[in-house]
Amino acid sequence: MDILSSEFVNQDAETRESPRNISSDNIEVLLQGASILSGGGGGNYDTALERYRSISPSPVNVKDLSEFCDDDTLATVFGLGPVENQVDDQLSIASKSVRLFEERYSEVDGFVLGEVGPDLIVEAALAANELGAAVVDADVAGMRAVPSIQNEIIEATSISRTPLVATNGEDTLSIESGSGREIEARLRDLSTHDLWYVTGYANPPSDYSAAVQGWFDECVKFDRANISRLGEGRVYSTETTQSQGHSVGRIRVQGSRNFEIFLLNENIIAFRDGEAISQAPDTICILDERGIGISNGNLPETGERVEIYELTYNFWQNAKCLNLESLGVQLQDGQIEFESGLTFEVSQYTK
């Protein structure tokens, strides 16, 4: 079955044309779409949905940038650390990060997604519900999840990331200045073993015009993406390890063609029968039989049937912040070498 067919994205039209809010009526649809757009990162669909339902917040409005006042403050809240570093109380840690930021710097009127993914939508909705704020129909990563802060599509814009407040629920760090790479290095040192939540990127709405807008409709309609079905098969093997605060590994899928997808938190390069067919910044998503995007924090079981897709967006065409070079990944002579020195042999490699 071609899961991302027009029949799939247009099914249940009443739900998919729901009011522009995040609520119990549309949360499943939004999280399903986000699980696909995230490309293996951004949190797990089932876990995010369970957390949302356990709290059952009031509906939260999703607003365009034009609906905010000029002097409003928009910010982000997001988790940082290997995808395996999930904890039961992570939503309370996210809320604490927001409260600390407001105590030290500024009240927040709206939450921009740090990246598109199930966890990010739930975290933004719960933070907005707690503060009586709104969620902004924009994200700083670029309609996907990204491995590191310096890979965000806003890297080359004037959007300020600092000041930032980060906490793991017990310890707290404030960062007043720094480039994306410098901030990433400081936070990765902290989050190697713990999940930390960060609140920051506080800017007026006018500055956020450089962010990518429209994640809400894209989660339910996929009408901006160029979608290619790469293939299908059953999971043959999975392998991951922790390296420099990231999950690094490979997923092998066997069908009429053989696939290898390499990951650095998110899926970053895909091979079919040894030939590279897709790589970042294009989004590589692996879908289970429900049509849910598989999170690399909860890899599929051996033998599970999956489909593999590529999503491309025009706004990524000239961006240099998310490619193999910026990720510190080299492909040479049939080997994938990560910045940490980890190396994988590509099966049946062909140039």
N, C-alpha and C positions, 0 to 999 in steps of 0.2 A: 504493500500500500504506500502511496505517495502521501505522507502525513501532512506535509505543508502544501497541499493542493488548494486550489481556490475553494473547493467544497469544504475543506477543513476550516480555513480562516473565515469563511462566511457562514458557518453553521451557527445555530442558536443566535440568530440576528438580534433578537430582542435584548439578550444579555450583552451582546457586543456593541449595541448602540445605547448602552446605559448612560445615566447622567455622569458628568465629569467629576466623579468623586471616587474615593476608595472606601468600600463598604463590604459588608458580608454578602451583598447581592452580586458583586463582580470580582471579589478578591481571587477566586479560583481562576477566572479568565486572565486577570492581570498577571498573576504569578506564573501561569503557564506560559504566557507570552514572554515574560521576563526570563524564564528559565531557558527559553530558546535563544533570545537575543544575547544573553550573557556569555555564551560560548564556553561553558564549563565552569565558569566562576560565578560570583555573585550570590552564592548560597544555594541550598537545596529546597526544591519546591515543597516537598512534604513537610519538612521541618518548619519552614517559614509559615506555611498554612496552619500548621498545628499551633504555632506560637500566636498567630493572629487570632485564631478562634479561642484560645485559652484566655485571652484578655477581652475579646469581643468589644472593641472600641466603637464609639459613635462614628458615623460617616465623616470623612475628612474631604474637604474640597480640594480639587486639583485645579490650579489657576495658571493661566498664561502669564508671562512676564508683564504684559501690558496692563494686567489687572491690579498690579501692585502700585503703591504710591512711590514717588521719587525718593523719599527719605526712608523707605522701608529697608530692613536688613535681611538679606537672604543668606543662608549658610547651608553647609552640608554636615551630615553625621554618617560615619561609616566605620566598619570594623577593619582591622589590619592584622594579618598573621596568616600562617599556613591554613589551608582549608580544613585540615583535621582538627584545628584548635577551637572547636565549637564547645561552648559551655552552656549549662542549663539556664543560667541567669543573665545571658548576654543582653537581653533587652533592658534589664535594669542597669547594666553597665553603660549602654548607649544613652539612657536617660540621664545618668549621672554626668556623663560627658557634656551633654547639653546644658544641664543646670550649672555646672562649673563654668562653662563658657559664658553664660548669661551673667553669672555673678561677677566675673572678672572683666568682661568686655562689653557686651551689648545684648539687648533682647533680640530674639529672632522672630521675624514675621512670616517667614516661609522657608521650607526646606527643599533645596535642590538635591537631586539624587547624586551621590558620589560616583555611582556607576549604575547601570541597569542590571538588576538581578532580583530574585525573590526576597532575599534578606534586606536589600536596600529599600525596597518598596514598603515592606512591613515596618522597618525601623523608622523611616520617614513618616509613615502614617501614624505610628504610635507616639512619636515625638510631637508631631503636629497636634494630635488629639489631646495630649497632656498639656500643651501650652495654649491651646485655642488658636493655633496658627493654621496655615495651609501648606500643601505640598505643591511645588512648582513643576510645571510640565517641561522640565529641562534637566539635563545631566552634564556633568563635567568630563566624563570619560569618553563619550562618543557613541551612544546607542549600543553599548556593550559593557562588559567588565574588562578590566586591564590588570596585568600583573603588578605594576608599580605606579606610584604617583607620577613619575616623570613620563609615563606612557599615556597620560590623559591628553585628550585632544586639545585641552585648554593650555597646554604647555607653552605654546608660542603666543598666548594672548596676554592681555593686561589684567586678567582676573587674579586677584591676590589670594594666596592660600593662607597667609598668616595674618593675625595670630591664630594658633591652634591650641586646643586643650585635648590631651590624650589621657586616658585612664584605663586600667584593667580592673577597676572596682576597688582597689586598695591604694595603689600608687598613682601619682598624677604628674604629668609633665606639660609645661607650657613651652611653645616654640614661637618666638617673636619674629623671626626672619629666616630666610634661606631659600635656595632654589629647590625645584622639585626633587632633584637627585640628593641634595643635602638633607632635606626633610625625610625622604625615604630612608636614607642611611640611618638617621637617628631613630626613627620609629621601628625599623627592622631589627635594630639591636635590641629593642625592648620586647618585640613581639615574636622572637624566635621560639619561645616556649609558652607564651600567654597570648590570649586574644585581647587586643586593646581597641578601644573605641575613640574615635577622633571627631571633634567638632571644630569647624573653622570655615575657611573660604568665605568669610563674611564680606559681602559687597552689596552695593545698591543694585536694583534691577537693571539699570542702564548698563552696568559693567557686564552683567550676565548675558547680554545680547550675543556675546561671543561663544556661549555654551551651545550645545546641540539641543534643540527644542523638539518636542513632539513624541516623547516616549509613550505617553498614554495611548494615543491612537495606534502607534506602531505595535504595542503589546497585543492589541485586539484585532488589527487589520493587516499588518505587515505590508502596507501599501507603498512604503518608500524603499524597501529593500529589493535588490536584484537577487533572487533566490535560485540556487542551482542544487539539484539533488545529486550528490556525489556517488551514492550507492547504499547498499544494505548488506546485512549479514548477521552472524552471531559472534558474540565476544569470545575470542580465543584466549586472550590473556590480558592482564593488567599488571602494571608495576609502577610504584611510586616511592620516592624517598624525599626526605626533607633536606633542603640545601639553601643556606643563606636566607632563611625565613620564607622560602617558597616551597611548594610541592612540585617536584619535577618527576616526569615519568612518561609512560607510553601505554597506549591502549591499542590492542590488535584485534581486528575484526576480519572474519573470514566468510566469504560468500562466493558468488561467481567471480568476484575479484577480491584481492587481499588488500586490506587497509592497515596503515599504521598512523596513529595520531599522537603527536608528541605534545606534552603539556608543560607549561610553566605557570602554575595555578590555572590559567585558562589554556584552551587548545590553541597552539600557535602555528603548527604546520602539519599538513596531512599528506600522506603518500598513498598511491594506489598502484599496486603491483610494482613497487619500487620507484615510481615516478612522483615527484613533488607536484601536487595538483592544487594546493591552496595554502596560504600562509597569512599571518598577521600583516596588515591590519584587518584583512577580511575575517569575518566571524565564522568559525568552524563549530557547528553544533551537532551533538549526537543525541538522538531522540529515542526514548523507549517506546514500547508498544502503545502506551497511553497518549503519545504525542507530547510528553514532558521532556524538556531538555535535561540531560544527565549532568549532575554536578560532579566535578572531580574530587569533591570531598566525600562523595558516596558513590564510588565507582561501581559499574554494573557487575553482576555475577557472570562467571564463565558460562557460555551457552545462551545468554540472554540475547534476544533478537533486537537489533537496533537499526536505525537509519541515520545517514550522515548527510548534512547539508552545509552549503556555504552561503552566507549572506554578505553582500557587498553594498556599500553606500558611497555615493559620489563625494560626500564631504571628506572622506578619508583619502582621496586620490593623491593629494599633494602633501599630506602630513608625513613628517619624518620621525614623529615621536613614538610610533609603534610599528616597528619592522624588526627583522631578525637582528640587524646591527644594533639598534637601540635596546633590544632585549639581551644583548650580549650572547647571542646564539650564532654558531657558525655551522654551515653545512659544507663539508668538503670530503670528496672521495668516499661518499657513502656513509659518512659519520656525522652525527649531530652532537656538537660539543657545546655545553652550557658554560656560562661565565665562571661557575664554581669549579669547572674542570670535569664534571660528570660527562661521560661520553656514551652514546648509544650507536650501535650498528644498524643501518637501515637495511631491512631484508630485501633481496632482489633489486638492489639499487640500480637505477638507470639514470643517466644524465638527461 
